[in-house]
Amino acid sequence: MTTRMRARSREVPAALLLPLLCSIALGGGACSPSPDTISGRGGAKVLLIGIDGVRPDVLAEVSTPVMDSLAAGGWYTAEARTTTPSVSGPSWSSMLTGVWPAKHGVVDNSFEGRRYAEYPGFLTLVERERPDLATFAVLDWMPLASLDGGGPVLSDEIDTLVAVDGYELGWAEADSVVASRAARHLASADADAAFVYLGNPDETSHRHGSIGVEYREAIALSDRHVGWLVEALRARPAHAEEDWLVLISTDHGRREDGGHGGDSPEEMTIFILASGSAVRSWPAAGSEPAYIVDIPVAALHHLGVPLDAGDFDGTPLGNR
């Protein structure tokens, strides 16, 4: 029988920052998969990776070999649309709930007016509809997992929830902690539905007030972190029997001065990348408009969670 765990943390030991973590996970050592920690159950599984504040046109100019490889063999659009306003609180709420701000109630980064009890995040919905599935989330922007009164969009119902404070640790380092902690879990524990948040690109652009070299380096670092996660999936003992859908997206774009929140194409346009055997039957990217609210609905559909369990604005990306 699988032991299911709840974990909330603000710090992760520095040893987890090792960039060789995925090599360790593949070849042995402390992160190597153990038959005592993974049940070996196959079936449909989802990993959603959210990278904050990435403009698709800038992404296309940066060397991102991991995401390029996933896109080449998968499904990719650089013309999807995010929420109005193009702000993190509303946008992440929509990516995780599958509804627009008019329903989930979040219109800025204060999260006041949130209605997650009525419109829960997709991992919470998985727990309610399929409690046999193992859910996992790790992030470094605390409002997604820690809010008083009404609860955050990543709720305590999620089996394993790890929150690292990017403002305290520094965003590049915090993202490395997030990616290494997530990779270790994905390689060595039960996981059916997971969300991993990386915040460094957005914070770097804000800090430098541009979409220049520092921002591009932050995007390249995120690509390396995505590589850790993908290699961790491939290290799982039952990977050959598992049907993973990997979804990667962002919450909003940005202006050249690093800001966002308006309705310009540069701020409103996002990318969505999907990888896995399931996408082979999807309609070609660009044949129909895609929206941020489609992402969690695609995840739930892949997992076999009944879509009538929620009131969604999005539709599965594969059913368009």
Phi, psi and chi 1 to 4 in degrees:
 res  aa     phi    psi   chi1   chi2   chi3   chi4
   1 MET       -  138.3 -176.3  175.1   70.7      -
   2 THR   -80.9  133.4  -57.1      -      -      -
   3 THR   -86.4  125.8  -60.0      -      -      -
   4 ARG  -104.4  139.5  -54.9 -179.7   75.9  179.4
   5 MET  -127.5  146.6  172.9 -176.4   68.2      -
   6 ARG  -111.7  129.5  -62.0 -170.1 -173.1  -81.6
   7 ALA  -138.8  125.1      -      -      -      -
   8 ARG  -125.4  129.8  -59.1  178.8   69.1   89.2
   9 SER  -147.5  146.9  171.8      -      -      -
  10 ARG  -103.9  -11.3  -66.4  177.1   65.2   87.5
  11 GLU  -138.3  150.7  -63.5 -177.3    1.6      -
  12 VAL  -128.9  138.0  177.9      -      -      -
  13 PRO   -53.2  144.1  -26.2   34.9      -      -
  14 ALA   -59.5  -26.7      -      -      -      -
  15 ALA   -59.5  -24.0      -      -      -      -
  16 LEU   -74.6   -4.6  -66.0 -179.3      -      -
  17 LEU   -81.4   -4.7  -65.3  175.1      -      -
  18 LEU   -56.1  122.0  -68.9  172.8      -      -
  19 PRO   -69.2   -9.8   23.8  -32.6      -      -
  20 LEU   -88.8   10.7  -64.8  177.2      -      -
  21 LEU   -54.6  -44.0  179.8  139.4      -      -
  22 CYS   -69.6  -31.9  -74.8      -      -      -
  23 SER   -65.0  -38.4  -63.3      -      -      -
  24 ILE   -62.9  -44.6  -66.6  171.6      -      -
  25 ALA   -62.2  -33.8      -      -      -      -
  26 LEU   -79.5  -34.7  -75.2  168.3      -      -
  27 GLY  -109.0   -6.7      -      -      -      -
  28 GLY   134.5 -167.6      -      -      -      -
  29 GLY    85.9 -167.0      -      -      -      -
  30 ALA   -63.5  -25.5      -      -      -      -
  31 CYS   -95.0    2.7  -65.0      -      -      -
  32 SER   -67.0  142.0   59.2      -      -      -
  33 PRO   -60.2  142.4  -22.6   34.0      -      -
  34 SER  -119.9  137.4  164.0      -      -      -
  35 PRO   -63.2  -15.2   22.2  -32.9      -      -
  36 ASP   -84.5  -13.6  -64.8  -32.7      -      -
  37 THR  -110.0  -21.3   54.8      -      -      -
  38 ILE  -113.8  130.2  -66.4 -175.9      -      -
  39 SER   -73.0  -21.3   67.1      -      -      -
  40 GLY    82.9    6.6      -      -      -      -
  41 ARG   -70.7  127.2  176.0 -179.2   59.1 -150.5
  42 GLY   -84.2 -152.1      -      -      -      -
  43 GLY    99.0 -175.1      -      -      -      -
  44 ALA   -72.0  135.3      -      -      -      -
  45 LYS  -143.2  154.9  -60.4  176.9 -174.9  -67.9
  46 VAL  -133.7  134.9  167.8      -      -      -
  47 LEU  -122.9  115.4  168.2   62.0      -      -
  48 LEU  -103.2  121.8  171.0   56.3      -      -
  49 ILE  -111.3  121.3  -56.4  169.9      -      -
  50 GLY  -109.6  123.1      -      -      -      -
  51 ILE  -113.2  117.7  -50.9  174.0      -      -
  52 ASP   -72.7  130.1 -156.0  -53.2      -      -
  53 GLY    71.2   40.3      -      -      -      -
  54 VAL  -102.7  117.7  177.0      -      -      -
  55 ARG   -75.2  127.0  -94.2  178.6   60.7  158.2
  56 PRO   -59.6  -36.0  -25.3   34.6      -      -
  57 ASP   -70.1  -33.3   59.2  -26.6      -      -
  58 VAL   -72.6  -40.4  177.2      -      -      -
  59 LEU   -54.3  -39.5  176.7   64.3      -      -
  60 ALA   -66.4  -20.8      -      -      -      -
  61 GLU   -93.0  -11.1  -62.4  171.2   -4.1      -
  62 VAL   -96.3  145.3  176.1      -      -      -
  63 SER   -72.9  107.6  175.8      -      -      -
  64 THR  -132.1   72.9   51.9      -      -      -
  65 PRO   -61.3  -32.2   19.8  -32.1      -      -
  66 VAL   -68.9  -52.6  176.4      -      -      -
  67 MET   -67.7  -33.6  -73.0 -169.6  -81.2      -
  68 ASP   -60.6  -42.8  -71.6  -10.7      -      -
  69 SER   -65.8  -42.1  177.2      -      -      -
  70 LEU   -63.8  -41.9  -66.7  174.1      -      -
  71 ALA   -67.1  -38.9      -      -      -      -
  72 ALA   -62.6  -33.8      -      -      -      -
  73 GLY  -101.1    8.1      -      -      -      -
  74 GLY  -132.6 -134.5      -      -      -      -
  75 TRP  -129.6  131.2 -172.5   95.8      -      -
  76 TYR  -148.0  134.2 -179.1   79.7      -      -
  77 THR  -131.7  138.3  177.9      -      -      -
  78 ALA  -107.1   19.1      -      -      -      -
  79 GLU  -130.5   24.8  -60.7  177.2  -11.2      -
  80 ALA   -78.0  166.9      -      -      -      -
  81 ARG  -121.5  144.3  -59.3  -76.2  -74.1  179.4
  82 THR  -104.8 -166.0 -169.8      -      -      -
  83 THR   -80.1  162.2   61.7      -      -      -
  84 THR  -111.7  117.7  -59.0      -      -      -
  85 PRO   -81.0  159.9   31.5  -36.6      -      -
  86 SER   -84.6   66.7   54.3      -      -      -
  87 VAL  -124.4  150.3  176.5      -      -      -
  88 SER   -58.5  -48.1  -70.0      -      -      -
  89 GLY   -55.5  -55.5      -      -      -      -
  90 PRO   -62.8  -40.3  -21.1   30.6      -      -
  91 SER   -70.1  -45.4  -61.7      -      -      -
  92 TRP   -66.3  -34.7  -72.4  114.8      -      -
  93 SER   -61.1  -40.6  -64.3      -      -      -
  94 SER   -71.1  -38.4  -72.7      -      -      -
  95 MET   -65.2  -29.8 -172.7 -170.6  -65.3      -
  96 LEU   -94.3  -24.2  -67.1  168.9      -      -
  97 THR  -102.8  -25.4   64.2      -      -      -
  98 GLY    82.0   16.3      -      -      -      -
  99 VAL  -132.2  158.6  -59.3      -      -      -
 100 TRP   -80.1  164.7  -64.9  115.1      -      -
 101 PRO   -54.4  -29.0  -30.1   37.3      -      -
 102 ALA   -58.8  -25.9      -      -      -      -
 103 LYS   -96.8  -53.1  -72.6 -177.2  179.4  176.4
 104 HIS   -75.5  -14.6   61.8   58.6      -      -
 105 GLY    85.4   -3.5      -      -      -      -
 106 VAL   -91.0  119.2  179.0      -      -      -
 107 VAL  -120.1   -2.2  -63.3      -      -      -
 108 ASP  -159.5 -172.2   54.8   33.3      -      -
 109 ASN   -84.7    5.2  -73.3  -13.4      -      -
 110 SER   -79.8  -22.1   74.5      -      -      -
 111 PHE    63.7   12.5  -70.5   82.0      -      -
 112 GLU   -66.1  144.5  -66.6  179.5    1.2      -
 113 GLY    82.4    5.7      -      -      -      -
 114 ARG   -62.8  142.7   60.4 -168.6  179.5  -84.2
 115 ARG  -126.4   54.6  -65.4 -166.3  -71.4  -90.3
 116 TYR   -71.1  -21.4  -62.0  139.1      -      -
 117 ALA   -63.7  -35.8      -      -      -      -
 118 GLU   -85.6  -32.6  -63.1  172.7   64.5      -
 119 TYR  -129.9   79.8  -57.8  100.0      -      -
 120 PRO   -72.7  159.4   28.1  -35.7      -      -
 121 GLY   -63.5  156.4      -      -      -      -
 122 PHE   -64.4  -30.7   82.7   99.7      -      -
 123 LEU   -69.1  -37.8  -69.2  178.2      -      -
 124 THR   -63.7  -41.6  -60.3      -      -      -
 125 LEU   -64.7  -37.9 -165.6   57.0      -      -
 126 VAL   -58.8  -44.6  168.3      -      -      -
 127 GLU   -61.7  -36.8  -78.1  -63.9  -31.9      -
 128 ARG   -77.0  -37.2  -66.7  175.4 -177.4  175.4
 129 GLU   -91.9  -31.0  -62.9  -63.7  -41.8      -
 130 ARG  -134.7   69.5  -68.2  -74.1  -53.4  -81.9
 131 PRO   -63.2  -12.4   21.5  -32.7      -      -
 132 ASP   -73.4  -17.3   57.7  -54.8      -      -
 133 LEU   -84.4  146.5  -61.7 -175.9      -      -
 134 ALA   -93.8  122.4      -      -      -      -
 135 THR  -109.3  150.6   55.3      -      -      -
 136 PHE  -152.8  139.5  170.8   66.9      -      -
 137 ALA  -145.7  142.5      -      -      -      -
 138 VAL  -143.3  138.5   58.2      -      -      -
 139 LEU  -158.4  167.5   61.5  134.0      -      -
 140 ASP  -130.9   13.3   51.7   16.1      -      -
 141 TRP  -109.7  104.5 -168.0   45.5      -      -
 142 MET   -60.1  -33.2  -63.5  -59.6  -68.9      -
 143 PRO   -59.0  -21.4  -27.7   36.6      -      -
 144 LEU   -71.0  -19.8  -64.9  178.6      -      -
 145 ALA  -129.2   -2.6      -      -      -      -
 146 SER  -146.5   96.3  179.4      -      -      -
 147 LEU  -139.4  139.9  -74.1  170.1      -      -
 148 ASP   -85.3  140.8  -65.2  -30.8      -      -
 149 GLY    73.1  102.4      -      -      -      -
 150 GLY    92.9  -17.7      -      -      -      -
 151 GLY    77.8  158.3      -      -      -      -
 152 PRO   -85.0  171.6   33.1  -35.1      -      -
 153 VAL   -70.2  -26.7   67.8      -      -      -
 154 LEU   -99.4  100.0  -63.7  171.7      -      -
 155 SER   -90.4  171.7   74.1      -      -      -
 156 ASP   -68.1   -8.9  -75.7  -27.8      -      -
 157 GLU   -73.9  -18.0  -65.6  179.6   54.5      -
 158 ILE   -67.3  137.5  -62.9  168.5      -      -
 159 ASP   -61.1  -50.8  -69.3  -42.4      -      -
 160 THR  -128.5  117.9  -56.6      -      -      -
 161 LEU  -131.0  117.2  179.2   56.9      -      -
 162 VAL  -118.6  122.5  179.5      -      -      -
 163 ALA  -121.4  122.9      -      -      -      -
 164 VAL  -113.8  136.9  178.9      -      -      -
 165 ASP   -86.0  107.5 -166.2  -31.0      -      -
 166 GLY   -64.9  -31.9      -      -      -      -
 167 TYR   -68.2  -34.3  -69.4  109.0      -      -
 168 GLU   -77.6  -40.9  -71.7 -174.9    0.4      -
 169 LEU   -88.8  -24.5 -164.6   57.5      -      -
 170 GLY    97.6  135.1      -      -      -      -
 171 TRP   -71.7  -38.4  -72.4   93.2      -      -
 172 ALA   -64.4  -44.2      -      -      -      -
 173 GLU   -67.7  -40.8 -176.0  176.2   -2.8      -
 174 ALA   -62.1  -42.3      -      -      -      -
 175 ASP   -62.9  -36.4  -85.4   10.4      -      -
 176 SER   -65.6  -38.3  -68.5      -      -      -
 177 VAL   -63.2  -47.4  170.6      -      -      -
 178 VAL   -57.7  -49.7  164.0      -      -      -
 179 ALA   -66.5  -40.5      -      -      -      -
 180 SER   -70.3  -39.8   58.7      -      -      -
 181 ARG   -65.0  -42.3 -177.9   66.5 -179.6  -95.4
 182 ALA   -66.3  -41.7      -      -      -      -
 183 ALA   -62.8  -41.3      -      -      -      -
 184 ARG   -61.4  -42.9 -173.4  176.3   69.5  168.8
 185 HIS   -66.7  -45.5 -173.9   93.6      -      -
 186 LEU   -63.7  -34.1  -70.3  168.7      -      -
 187 ALA   -79.2  -25.4      -      -      -      -
 188 SER  -130.1   12.0   61.7      -      -      -
 189 ALA  -143.9  165.1      -      -      -      -
 190 ASP   -64.0  136.1  -91.0  -21.2      -      -
 191 ALA  -154.9  125.5      -      -      -      -
 192 ASP  -117.3  -35.1  -63.7  -65.1      -      -
 193 ALA  -141.1  122.6      -      -      -      -
 194 ALA  -137.7  148.7      -      -      -      -
 195 PHE  -130.3  130.4  171.1   66.1      -      -
 196 VAL  -126.4  126.4  178.3      -      -      -
 197 TYR  -110.6  133.3  167.4   94.9      -      -
 198 LEU  -123.1  120.4  -57.6  170.4      -      -
 199 GLY  -105.5   -6.3      -      -      -      -
 200 ASN   -61.2  -42.4 -174.5   45.3      -      -
 201 PRO   -57.9  -44.3  -29.2   38.5      -      -
 202 ASP   -63.6  -47.8 -177.7   69.9      -      -
 203 GLU   -66.6  -35.3  -65.2  -66.2  -22.2      -
 204 THR   -65.4  -43.0  -63.5      -      -      -
 205 SER   -64.2  -41.4 -177.3      -      -      -
 206 HIS   -61.9  -44.3  -78.6  -54.6      -      -
 207 ARG   -64.0  -38.9 -173.7  166.7   63.6 -107.9
 208 HIS   -95.4   -7.8  -68.1  -83.5      -      -
 209 GLY    61.3   39.5      -      -      -      -
 210 SER  -161.7  175.5   78.6      -      -      -
 211 ILE  -116.9   35.0   55.9  170.9      -      -
 212 GLY   -86.5 -149.6      -      -      -      -
 213 VAL   -61.3  -40.3   60.6      -      -      -
 214 GLU   -64.4  -42.4  -62.8   88.1   -3.4      -
 215 TYR   -62.0  -43.0  175.4   57.7      -      -
 216 ARG   -67.7  -36.8  -67.6  157.6 -163.3 -100.3
 217 GLU   -64.9  -37.0  -71.2  174.5  -10.9      -
 218 ALA   -65.6  -38.4      -      -      -      -
 219 ILE   -64.9  -41.9  -68.0  172.6      -      -
 220 ALA   -62.0  -38.4      -      -      -      -
 221 LEU   -64.4  -40.0  178.0   59.8      -      -
 222 SER   -60.8  -37.8  -67.4      -      -      -
 223 ASP   -61.4  -40.6 -173.6   68.1      -      -
 224 ARG   -63.6  -39.7  -67.2 -164.3  -70.1  -84.4
 225 HIS   -63.7  -40.1  -69.6  150.8      -      -
 226 VAL   -59.2  -38.3  170.6      -      -      -
 227 GLY   -60.2  -40.0      -      -      -      -
 228 TRP   -58.9  -42.6  -62.2    2.1      -      -
 229 LEU   -68.6  -42.1  -56.8  176.1      -      -
 230 VAL   -65.0  -42.7  171.2      -      -      -
 231 GLU   -65.2  -34.0  -69.6  -56.3  -44.5      -
 232 ALA   -63.7  -40.7      -      -      -      -
 233 LEU   -59.6  -43.9  -65.6 -174.1      -      -
 234 ARG   -68.6  -18.5  -65.5  170.3  179.6  166.4
 235 ALA   -83.3   -9.5      -      -      -      -
 236 ARG   -65.7  138.4  -66.6  172.1   59.6   83.3
 237 PRO   -58.5  -33.3  -23.7   32.8      -      -
 238 ALA  -102.3   19.7      -      -      -      -
 239 HIS   -55.6  -37.0 -179.3 -101.7      -      -
 240 ALA   -64.6  -25.6      -      -      -      -
 241 GLU   -97.1   -2.1  -71.2   74.8   47.6      -
 242 GLU  -100.5  143.0  -64.8  174.7  -20.1      -
 243 ASP  -109.2   83.0 -179.3   14.9      -      -
 244 TRP   -83.4  131.6  -80.1   95.4      -      -
 245 LEU  -107.3  115.4  174.3   62.8      -      -
 246 VAL  -100.9  120.7  178.1      -      -      -
 247 LEU  -113.5  132.0  -64.0  161.5      -      -
 248 ILE  -131.0  132.0  -52.1  174.0      -      -
 249 SER  -157.5 -174.9 -170.1      -      -      -
 250 THR  -136.3  165.8 -169.9      -      -      -
 251 ASP   -89.0  -30.2   55.1  -24.1      -      -
 252 HIS  -166.2  167.3   53.1   70.3      -      -
 253 GLY   -93.0 -145.0      -      -      -      -
 254 ARG  -171.9  162.3   58.4 -162.5  -30.0  106.8
 255 ARG   -81.5  171.9  -58.9 -175.8  -57.3  -90.2
 256 GLU   -67.2  -22.1  -69.4 -168.1    4.5      -
 257 ASP   -85.1    6.4   65.3    0.4      -      -
 258 GLY    88.6   -7.8      -      -      -      -
 259 GLY   -85.8  172.4      -      -      -      -
 260 HIS  -165.0  173.5   56.6   87.2      -      -
 261 GLY   126.6  -14.8      -      -      -      -
 262 GLY   -91.6 -167.1      -      -      -      -
 263 ASP  -115.4   22.5   59.8    0.3      -      -
 264 SER   -69.7  156.2   70.2      -      -      -
 265 PRO   -57.0  -35.4  -25.7   34.3      -      -
 266 GLU   -65.8  -29.1  -67.3   78.8   11.0      -
 267 GLU   -90.4  -30.6  -64.6  163.6  -84.5      -
 268 MET   -92.2  -18.9  -67.4  -68.3  -63.8      -
 269 THR   -88.0  131.3  -56.5      -      -      -
 270 ILE  -128.9  167.9   62.6  171.0      -      -
 271 PHE  -106.6  154.6   74.7   92.1      -      -
 272 ILE  -135.0  127.9  -58.8  174.9      -      -
 273 LEU  -120.4  135.2 -169.9  161.0      -      -
 274 ALA  -132.2  136.2      -      -      -      -
 275 SER  -137.1  140.0  176.6      -      -      -
 276 GLY   143.1  167.0      -      -      -      -
 277 SER   -62.7  -27.2   60.1      -      -      -
 278 ALA   -62.6  -31.1      -      -      -      -
 279 VAL   -73.8  -11.1  -53.8      -      -      -
 280 ARG   -62.3  -26.6  -63.6  170.7 -170.5  162.8
 281 SER   -97.5    1.2   62.4      -      -      -
 282 TRP   -74.7  149.3  -71.9   15.5      -      -
 283 PRO   -59.9  153.1  -19.6   30.7      -      -
 284 ALA   -57.6  139.3      -      -      -      -
 285 ALA   -59.7  136.1      -      -      -      -
 286 GLY    94.6  -12.5      -      -      -      -
 287 SER   -70.4  -26.7   58.8      -      -      -
 288 GLU  -137.8  151.3  -64.4  -73.2  -16.8      -
 289 PRO   -60.1  146.5  -20.6   31.7      -      -
 290 ALA  -123.1  146.5      -      -      -      -
 291 TYR  -133.6  158.9  -58.5   94.5      -      -
 292 ILE   -59.8  -31.5 -164.6  168.8      -      -
 293 VAL   -72.3  -12.2  -68.6      -      -      -
 294 ASP   -75.6  -21.7  -61.5  -26.5      -      -
 295 ILE   -65.3  -54.1  -65.4  169.5      -      -
 296 PRO   -67.4  -28.5   26.3  -35.7      -      -
 297 VAL   -68.1  -38.0 -176.4      -      -      -
 298 ALA   -62.2  -39.9      -      -      -      -
 299 ALA   -63.8  -47.2      -      -      -      -
 300 LEU   -63.7  -40.5  -67.1  167.4      -      -
 301 HIS   -61.8  -42.7 -177.7  -99.4      -      -
 302 HIS   -63.6  -36.7 -177.1   71.1      -      -
 303 LEU   -77.5   -9.8  -68.1  168.2      -      -
 304 GLY    81.5   16.8      -      -      -      -
 305 VAL   -77.0  127.5  174.2      -      -      -
 306 PRO   -58.2  126.1  -20.4   31.6      -      -
 307 LEU   -72.6  -16.2  -64.9 -176.1      -      -
 308 ASP   -76.4    0.0   59.2    6.9      -      -
 309 ALA   -74.5  -12.8      -      -      -      -
 310 GLY  -140.1  164.9      -      -      -      -
 311 ASP  -103.6   92.9  177.7   14.1      -      -
 312 PHE  -101.6  148.6  -60.2  108.1      -      -
 313 ASP   -92.3  -23.0  -67.9  -35.5      -      -
 314 GLY   -88.0  166.0      -      -      -      -
 315 THR  -127.5  154.1   58.8      -      -      -
 316 PRO   -59.2  135.7  -23.8   34.2      -      -
 317 LEU   -60.2  -27.2  -67.5  165.1      -      -
 318 GLY   -85.8   -7.1      -      -      -      -
 319 ASN  -120.4   67.5  -70.6    5.6      -      -
 320 ARG  -122.4      -  -48.4 -177.2   68.1   78.0
